[in-house]
Amino acid sequence: MNRPWLVGLGLVGTLIATVGAAVSVGSSAVGWADVYHVVLHQTLSIGPDPSPTARRIVWQLRLPRAVLACIVGGGLSIIGVAMQTLVRNPLAEPYILGISSGASAGASLFYLGFLPPLLSKTLSMPLAAFLGGLASITIVYLVARDGPRVSVARLLLAGVAMSALMASITSFITYSSPEPDKLRAVLFWLLGSLNGARWGILPIPALTTALGVGTLLALARPLDAMLVGEEPAQSLGMPVETIKRGLIVLAALVTGTLVAVSGAIGFVGLIVPHAVRLLVGVPHRRLVPLSFAVGAIFLCGADLAARTVLPAQEVPVGVLTALCGVPFFLFLLRRRAYRFG
């Protein structure tokens, strides 16, 4: 069996173990046997009725949160792969086009009451965040257009500018808010939180992430060609401009949806693709699915630590991903053997 298959099987086992630990460990410990019985009973109606306490902890609180962590971590990782290929830059990540900053501004405007009352009544915070991210990426795309082409240089510069603009809007809103309780809640959300995970909110992020994985796998060969450069890819018959527009739309859809349900969780989409390249190389047919698995494991483990590292207190998961991500990325930059693309 070759190395990618061995790595994949190892990651599947690690993912199952990580989800199990995330469900069983917490302020109230639940045995693995109880977790197994609750899941079997709720999904297949097999076995005796579990205790109400175990069912509530496992099925209503921890398992949907662990599943959402896997979806968000995997989704951000695959979009990190797409963005690094699109701009051919190892520093690229899902938030590079200003989507996260736009979503944060939209959520802040909604939650702190700065939107008109009629508009506030028709929106929810996730929807406001998604619309904010959509507005930001739309402006970035319009600026980056150069006739029929999309200029990667303009795309990066416009993304940086919109990120700064939206971040300043968010800062102004939070500074102007007269309600400290709401301000604390928004700041906690801006740092990334999976606290609101419920089964009812999972289908939309799951579907958009599945769409992202399927699309990138279908485009594996063109993406491999684009790593060499746009002109060589065009000479091989690849519709480069169409692919670039498709990647921008896909990044906007997946990232906007994930930020809307989890806040801005940084470094996942930046470091995970690099870590997977160290394991299996650069071909996208294996880079995409394995990046999803590693991202799911990473964020699920980080969320478990966020719930348990301090007694009776939850740390924003984005803080822990940054604490883990920055040293890893600095180490990666020092590796002479590592090559992007």
Long-range contacts (C-beta under 8 A, 24 or more apart in sequence): 3-279, 3-280, 4-280, 4-286, 4-290, 7-279, 7-280, 7-290, 8-286, 8-289, 8-290, 8-293, 11-290, 11-293, 11-294, 11-297, 12-293, 14-297, 15-70, 15-293, 15-296, 15-297, 15-300, 18-297, 18-300, 18-301, 18-304, 19-66, 19-67, 19-70, 19-300, 21-301, 21-304, 22-62, 22-65, 22-66, 22-69, 22-300, 22-301, 22-303, 22-304, 23-58, 23-62, 23-63, 23-66, 25-304, 25-308, 26-57, 26-62, 26-307, 26-308, 27-307, 27-308, 27-312, 28-53, 28-57, 30-54, 30-57, 30-58, 30-62, 34-58, 39-63, 60-198, 64-197, 64-198, 64-199, 64-202, 65-194, 65-195, 65-197, 65-303, 66-300, 66-303, 67-197, 67-202, 68-194, 68-197, 68-201, 68-202, 68-205, 68-261, 68-262, 69-194, 69-197, 69-296, 69-299, 69-300, 69-302, 69-303, 69-317, 70-296, 70-299, 70-300, 71-202, 71-205, 71-206, 71-209, 71-258, 71-296, 72-194, 72-205, 72-258, 72-261, 72-262, 72-265, 72-268, 72-299, 73-268, 73-272, 73-295, 73-296, 73-297, 73-298, 73-299, 73-300, 74-209, 74-213, 74-291, 74-292, 74-293, 74-295, 74-296, 74-299, 75-205, 75-208, 75-209, 75-212, 75-254, 75-255, 75-257, 75-258, 75-292, 75-295, 76-255, 76-258, 76-265, 76-268, 76-269, 76-272, 76-295, 76-299, 77-268, 77-269, 77-272, 77-273, 77-291, 77-292, 77-294, 77-295, 77-296, 77-298, 78-209, 78-212, 78-213, 78-216, 78-254, 78-288, 78-291, 78-292, 78-295, 79-212, 79-250, 79-251, 79-254, 79-255, 79-269, 80-268, 80-269, 80-270, 80-272, 80-273, 80-291, 81-216, 81-273, 81-284, 81-287, 81-288, 81-291, 82-212, 82-216, 82-223, 82-247, 82-250, 82-251, 83-247, 83-251, 83-269, 84-273, 84-340, 85-223, 85-226, 85-227, 85-247, 85-284, 86-152, 86-155, 86-226, 86-244, 86-247, 86-248, 86-251, 87-152, 87-155, 87-156, 88-152, 88-226, 88-227, 88-229, 88-341, 89-156, 90-274, 90-340, 91-270, 92-270, 93-266, 93-267, 93-269, 93-270, 94-251, 94-254, 94-255, 94-269, 95-163, 95-255, 95-264, 95-266, 95-269, 96-156, 96-159, 96-160, 97-136, 97-137, 97-140, 97-155, 97-158, 97-159, 97-162, 97-248, 97-251, 97-252, 98-136, 98-137, 98-139, 98-140, 98-158, 98-159, 98-160, 98-161, 98-162, 98-163, 98-165, 98-166, 99-133, 99-136, 99-137, 99-251, 99-252, 99-255, 99-256, 99-259, 100-133, 100-163, 100-255, 100-259, 100-264, 101-136, 101-162, 101-163, 101-164, 101-165, 101-166, 101-167, 101-170, 101-264, 102-132, 102-133, 102-134, 102-135, 102-136, 102-137, 102-162, 102-166, 103-129, 103-130, 103-132, 103-133, 103-136, 103-256, 103-259, 103-260, 103-264, 104-129, 104-132, 104-166, 104-167, 104-170, 104-190, 104-259, 104-263, 104-264, 105-132, 105-136, 105-166, 105-167, 105-169, 105-170, 105-173, 106-130, 106-131, 106-132, 106-133, 106-135, 107-132, 107-186, 107-189, 107-190, 107-260, 107-263, 108-169, 108-170, 108-173, 108-174, 108-186, 108-190, 109-169, 109-173, 111-182, 111-185, 111-186, 111-189, 112-173, 112-174, 112-177, 112-179, 112-182, 112-183, 112-186, 113-179, 113-182, 114-173, 114-176, 125-189, 125-260, 126-201, 126-260, 126-261, 127-260, 129-256, 129-259, 129-260, 130-256, 130-257, 130-259, 130-260, 132-166, 133-252, 133-255, 133-256, 133-259, 133-260, 134-252, 134-256, 136-162, 136-166, 137-248, 137-251, 137-252, 137-256, 141-248, 148-241, 149-241, 150-241, 150-244, 150-245, 150-248, 152-244, 155-248, 188-316, 189-263, 190-263, 190-264, 191-263, 191-264, 191-316, 191-317, 191-318, 191-319, 192-262, 192-263, 192-264, 192-265, 192-266, 192-316, 192-317, 192-318, 192-319, 192-321, 193-262, 193-263, 193-314, 193-316, 193-317, 193-318, 194-262, 194-303, 194-317, 195-314, 196-261, 197-261, 201-261, 204-257, 204-261, 205-257, 205-258, 205-261, 208-253, 208-254, 208-257, 208-258, 209-254, 209-257, 209-258, 209-292, 211-250, 211-253, 211-254, 212-250, 212-253, 212-254, 213-288, 213-289, 213-292, 215-246, 215-250, 216-250, 216-284, 216-288, 217-284, 217-285, 217-288, 217-289, 219-243, 219-246, 219-284, 220-283, 220-284, 220-285, 220-288, 221-284, 223-284, 224-282, 224-283, 224-284, 227-282, 227-341, 228-341, 263-316, 263-318, 264-318, 265-299, 265-317, 265-318, 265-321, 266-318, 266-321, 266-322, 266-325, 267-321, 267-322, 267-324, 267-325, 267-326, 267-329, 268-295, 268-298, 268-299, 268-321, 268-325, 269-295, 270-325, 270-329, 271-325, 271-328, 271-329, 271-332, 272-298, 274-329, 274-332, 274-338, 274-340, 275-328, 277-338, 277-340, 278-332, 278-338, 282-341, 298-324
